[in-house]
Amino acid sequence: MTRLRIALTAGLSVFALLGATASAEAQSRNRVQINQSGYANELAARQDGRAQRLSISQSGYANYVATVQDGMRNGVTVGQTGYYNEAYADQLGRNNTAVIGQQGAYNGAAAVQTGRNNTVGIAQIGAGHTAVTNQSGSNNALGVIQVGSGQSANVRQSGSGNVALVIQGSH
């Protein structure tokens, strides 16, 4: 995840230097809501297109979120509590929705969506979980729930109308 974090942060920094302005976001109706508490929490976000929605709430410390949204009416919601959690979301297309919730420590989640009307939900409670999801196509639905510690899920959907649910837990 660290290499992806560095690459994405560098890419977003270049974008910011090339002239992303608040007036451009106002014209495109993109929305961002951020609430960070604790210390050393970080967020990098880029929105291109129209009517993108991004809602981030981090608490604890040293949590990190990076998002890229390109297209129309894509939505990302991330809530993290604890420490050293990382979440990534990359959306290209229309009407895609990603929801990532992590509670605990050292959890990592990545959601990549290309196409239309794809939905992913990732919930990780505990420590040391990893979830990587990739959806391409349209009308795909995916859920990952991991409880306990040390669970890992890697799910890819391509095409249309796919449904997948992964539930893992340990005591």
C-alpha positions as YAML, in Angstrom:
chain: A
units: angstrom
residues:
- id: 1
  name: MET
  ca: [0.00, 0.00, 0.00]
- id: 2
  name: THR
  ca: [2.91, 2.37, 0.67]
- id: 3
  name: ARG
  ca: [3.99, 2.54, -3.00]
- id: 4
  name: LEU
  ca: [0.43, 3.21, -4.08]
- id: 5
  name: ARG
  ca: [0.18, 5.91, -1.41]
- id: 6
  name: ILE
  ca: [3.34, 7.64, -2.60]
- id: 7
  name: ALA
  ca: [2.34, 7.46, -6.28]
- id: 8
  name: LEU
  ca: [-1.18, 8.71, -5.65]
- id: 9
  name: THR
  ca: [-0.02, 11.52, -3.37]
- id: 10
  name: ALA
  ca: [2.56, 12.62, -5.94]
- id: 11
  name: GLY
  ca: [-0.03, 12.55, -8.72]
- id: 12
  name: LEU
  ca: [-2.50, 14.58, -6.69]
- id: 13
  name: SER
  ca: [0.21, 17.10, -5.78]
- id: 14
  name: VAL
  ca: [1.06, 17.61, -9.46]
- id: 15
  name: PHE
  ca: [-2.63, 18.10, -10.23]
- id: 16
  name: ALA
  ca: [-2.88, 20.75, -7.52]
- id: 17
  name: LEU
  ca: [0.18, 22.57, -8.88]
- id: 18
  name: LEU
  ca: [-1.29, 22.60, -12.39]
- id: 19
  name: GLY
  ca: [-4.10, 24.85, -11.32]
- id: 20
  name: ALA
  ca: [-7.05, 23.08, -9.74]
- id: 21
  name: THR
  ca: [-9.17, 25.93, -8.41]
- id: 22
  name: ALA
  ca: [-12.08, 26.21, -6.02]
- id: 23
  name: SER
  ca: [-14.11, 28.04, -8.67]
- id: 24
  name: ALA
  ca: [-13.83, 25.05, -11.03]
- id: 25
  name: GLU
  ca: [-15.18, 22.77, -8.30]
- id: 26
  name: ALA
  ca: [-18.04, 25.17, -7.56]
- id: 27
  name: GLN
  ca: [-19.09, 25.15, -11.23]
- id: 28
  name: SER
  ca: [-19.05, 21.36, -11.41]
- id: 29
  name: ARG
  ca: [-21.12, 20.85, -8.23]
- id: 30
  name: ASN
  ca: [-18.56, 18.52, -6.71]
- id: 31
  name: ARG
  ca: [-18.87, 18.19, -2.94]
- id: 32
  name: VAL
  ca: [-16.34, 17.35, -0.25]
- id: 33
  name: GLN
  ca: [-17.02, 16.94, 3.47]
- id: 34
  name: ILE
  ca: [-14.05, 16.30, 5.78]
- id: 35
  name: ASN
  ca: [-13.86, 15.77, 9.55]
- id: 36
  name: GLN
  ca: [-10.49, 14.74, 10.95]
- id: 37
  name: SER
  ca: [-9.57, 14.57, 14.63]
- id: 38
  name: GLY
  ca: [-6.55, 13.30, 16.48]
- id: 39
  name: TYR
  ca: [-3.21, 14.04, 14.87]
- id: 40
  name: ALA
  ca: [-1.28, 13.20, 11.70]
- id: 41
  name: ASN
  ca: [-4.37, 12.15, 9.74]
- id: 42
  name: GLU
  ca: [-3.96, 12.80, 6.01]
- id: 43
  name: LEU
  ca: [-6.26, 13.16, 3.01]
- id: 44
  name: ALA
  ca: [-5.52, 13.55, -0.70]
- id: 45
  name: ALA
  ca: [-8.49, 13.98, -3.05]
- id: 46
  name: ARG
  ca: [-9.06, 14.84, -6.70]
- id: 47
  name: GLN
  ca: [-12.44, 15.35, -8.35]
- id: 48
  name: ASP
  ca: [-12.97, 15.82, -12.09]
- id: 49
  name: GLY
  ca: [-16.34, 15.89, -13.78]
- id: 50
  name: ARG
  ca: [-19.69, 16.79, -12.29]
- id: 51
  name: ALA
  ca: [-21.65, 16.06, -9.14]
- id: 52
  name: GLN
  ca: [-18.98, 13.98, -7.40]
- id: 53
  name: ARG
  ca: [-19.51, 13.34, -3.68]
- id: 54
  name: LEU
  ca: [-16.81, 12.71, -1.10]
- id: 55
  name: SER
  ca: [-17.32, 12.34, 2.65]
- id: 56
  name: ILE
  ca: [-14.39, 11.56, 4.96]
- id: 57
  name: SER
  ca: [-14.35, 11.23, 8.74]
- id: 58
  name: GLN
  ca: [-11.15, 10.06, 10.41]
- id: 59
  name: SER
  ca: [-10.38, 9.92, 14.09]
- id: 60
  name: GLY
  ca: [-7.48, 8.60, 16.11]
- id: 61
  name: TYR
  ca: [-4.11, 9.23, 14.52]
- id: 62
  name: ALA
  ca: [-2.02, 8.51, 11.42]
- id: 63
  name: ASN
  ca: [-4.98, 7.48, 9.25]
- id: 64
  name: TYR
  ca: [-4.73, 8.12, 5.50]
- id: 65
  name: VAL
  ca: [-7.27, 8.46, 2.67]
- id: 66
  name: ALA
  ca: [-6.62, 9.03, -1.05]
- id: 67
  name: THR
  ca: [-9.38, 9.33, -3.64]
- id: 68
  name: VAL
  ca: [-9.67, 10.09, -7.33]
- id: 69
  name: GLN
  ca: [-13.06, 10.64, -8.93]
- id: 70
  name: ASP
  ca: [-13.53, 11.23, -12.66]
- id: 71
  name: GLY
  ca: [-16.91, 11.22, -14.39]
- id: 72
  name: MET
  ca: [-20.37, 12.04, -13.07]
- id: 73
  name: ARG
  ca: [-22.28, 11.34, -9.86]
- id: 74
  name: ASN
  ca: [-19.68, 9.09, -8.23]
- id: 75
  name: GLY
  ca: [-19.72, 8.89, -4.45]
- id: 76
  name: VAL
  ca: [-17.16, 7.88, -1.84]
- id: 77
  name: THR
  ca: [-17.73, 7.65, 1.90]
- id: 78
  name: VAL
  ca: [-14.90, 6.70, 4.26]
- id: 79
  name: GLY
  ca: [-15.06, 6.47, 8.04]
- id: 80
  name: GLN
  ca: [-12.00, 5.34, 9.97]
- id: 81
  name: THR
  ca: [-11.40, 5.11, 13.72]
- id: 82
  name: GLY
  ca: [-8.28, 3.93, 15.42]
- id: 83
  name: TYR
  ca: [-4.83, 4.40, 13.98]
- id: 84
  name: TYR
  ca: [-2.70, 3.59, 10.93]
- id: 85
  name: ASN
  ca: [-5.69, 2.75, 8.74]
- id: 86
  name: GLU
  ca: [-5.43, 3.45, 5.00]
- id: 87
  name: ALA
  ca: [-8.23, 3.75, 2.45]
- id: 88
  name: TYR
  ca: [-8.01, 4.31, -1.31]
- id: 89
  name: ALA
  ca: [-10.83, 4.86, -3.79]
- id: 90
  name: ASP
  ca: [-10.49, 5.39, -7.53]
- id: 91
  name: GLN
  ca: [-13.65, 5.94, -9.58]
- id: 92
  name: LEU
  ca: [-13.91, 6.45, -13.34]
- id: 93
  name: GLY
  ca: [-17.37, 6.52, -14.87]
- id: 94
  name: ARG
  ca: [-20.86, 7.34, -13.66]
- id: 95
  name: ASN
  ca: [-23.01, 6.58, -10.63]
- id: 96
  name: ASN
  ca: [-20.42, 4.46, -8.85]
- id: 97
  name: THR
  ca: [-20.59, 4.22, -5.05]
- id: 98
  name: ALA
  ca: [-17.86, 3.14, -2.63]
- id: 99
  name: VAL
  ca: [-18.30, 2.98, 1.15]
- id: 100
  name: ILE
  ca: [-15.34, 2.02, 3.35]
- id: 101
  name: GLY
  ca: [-15.59, 1.68, 7.12]
- id: 102
  name: GLN
  ca: [-12.62, 0.63, 9.22]
- id: 103
  name: GLN
  ca: [-12.35, 0.40, 13.00]
- id: 104
  name: GLY
  ca: [-9.20, -0.68, 14.77]
- id: 105
  name: ALA
  ca: [-5.62, -0.45, 13.57]
- id: 106
  name: TYR
  ca: [-3.42, -1.24, 10.59]
- id: 107
  name: ASN
  ca: [-6.32, -1.92, 8.20]
- id: 108
  name: GLY
  ca: [-6.02, -1.22, 4.48]
- id: 109
  name: ALA
  ca: [-8.79, -0.97, 1.90]
- id: 110
  name: ALA
  ca: [-8.76, -0.14, -1.81]
- id: 111
  name: ALA
  ca: [-11.76, 0.22, -4.11]
- id: 112
  name: VAL
  ca: [-11.30, 0.71, -7.86]
- id: 113
  name: GLN
  ca: [-14.40, 1.24, -9.99]
- id: 114
  name: THR
  ca: [-14.63, 1.82, -13.73]
- id: 115
  name: GLY
  ca: [-17.93, 1.87, -15.57]
- id: 116
  name: ARG
  ca: [-21.44, 2.66, -14.38]
- id: 117
  name: ASN
  ca: [-23.70, 1.90, -11.44]
- id: 118
  name: ASN
  ca: [-21.18, -0.18, -9.50]
- id: 119
  name: THR
  ca: [-21.44, -0.42, -5.71]
- id: 120
  name: VAL
  ca: [-18.88, -1.62, -3.18]
- id: 121
  name: GLY
  ca: [-19.03, -1.69, 0.61]
- id: 122
  name: ILE
  ca: [-16.05, -2.64, 2.76]
- id: 123
  name: ALA
  ca: [-16.32, -3.04, 6.55]
- id: 124
  name: GLN
  ca: [-13.27, -4.04, 8.57]
- id: 125
  name: ILE
  ca: [-13.35, -4.30, 12.35]
- id: 126
  name: GLY
  ca: [-10.24, -5.30, 14.26]
- id: 127
  name: ALA
  ca: [-6.63, -5.12, 13.16]
- id: 128
  name: GLY
  ca: [-4.44, -6.00, 10.22]
- id: 129
  name: HIS
  ca: [-7.15, -6.54, 7.59]
- id: 130
  name: THR
  ca: [-6.65, -5.92, 3.89]
- id: 131
  name: ALA
  ca: [-9.37, -5.61, 1.26]
- id: 132
  name: VAL
  ca: [-8.71, -4.87, -2.41]
- id: 133
  name: THR
  ca: [-11.67, -4.61, -4.76]
- id: 134
  name: ASN
  ca: [-11.85, -3.90, -8.47]
- id: 135
  name: GLN
  ca: [-15.07, -3.47, -10.43]
- id: 136
  name: SER
  ca: [-15.28, -2.82, -14.15]
- id: 137
  name: GLY
  ca: [-18.45, -2.84, -16.19]
- id: 138
  name: SER
  ca: [-21.90, -1.94, -14.96]
- id: 139
  name: ASN
  ca: [-24.43, -2.78, -12.28]
- id: 140
  name: ASN
  ca: [-22.02, -4.81, -10.14]
- id: 141
  name: ALA
  ca: [-22.45, -5.11, -6.36]
- id: 142
  name: LEU
  ca: [-19.76, -6.17, -3.91]
- id: 143
  name: GLY
  ca: [-19.52, -6.39, -0.13]
- id: 144
  name: VAL
  ca: [-16.57, -7.31, 2.08]
- id: 145
  name: ILE
  ca: [-16.94, -7.76, 5.84]
- id: 146
  name: GLN
  ca: [-13.89, -8.74, 7.90]
- id: 147
  name: VAL
  ca: [-13.83, -9.10, 11.69]
- id: 148
  name: GLY
  ca: [-11.06, -10.08, 14.08]
- id: 149
  name: SER
  ca: [-7.51, -9.76, 12.85]
- id: 150
  name: GLY
  ca: [-5.39, -10.49, 9.83]
- id: 151
  name: GLN
  ca: [-8.08, -11.23, 7.23]
- id: 152
  name: SER
  ca: [-7.40, -10.55, 3.55]
- id: 153
  name: ALA
  ca: [-9.77, -10.29, 0.58]
- id: 154
  name: ASN
  ca: [-9.02, -9.55, -3.07]
- id: 155
  name: VAL
  ca: [-12.13, -9.45, -5.30]
- id: 156
  name: ARG
  ca: [-12.42, -8.51, -8.96]
- id: 157
  name: GLN
  ca: [-15.69, -8.14, -10.88]
- id: 158
  name: SER
  ca: [-15.91, -7.47, -14.59]
- id: 159
  name: GLY
  ca: [-18.88, -7.43, -16.89]
- id: 160
  name: SER
  ca: [-22.41, -6.62, -15.82]
- id: 161
  name: GLY
  ca: [-24.75, -7.65, -13.05]
- id: 162
  name: ASN
  ca: [-22.27, -9.48, -10.83]
- id: 163
  name: VAL
  ca: [-22.94, -9.82, -7.09]
- id: 164
  name: ALA
  ca: [-20.37, -10.92, -4.50]
- id: 165
  name: LEU
  ca: [-20.26, -11.00, -0.71]
- id: 166
  name: VAL
  ca: [-17.20, -11.95, 1.34]
- id: 167
  name: ILE
  ca: [-17.55, -12.43, 5.12]
- id: 168
  name: GLN
  ca: [-14.53, -13.47, 7.16]
- id: 169
  name: GLY
  ca: [-13.85, -13.53, 10.87]
- id: 170
  name: SER
  ca: [-11.57, -14.85, 13.54]
- id: 171
  name: HIS
  ca: [-11.87, -15.10, 17.29]
...
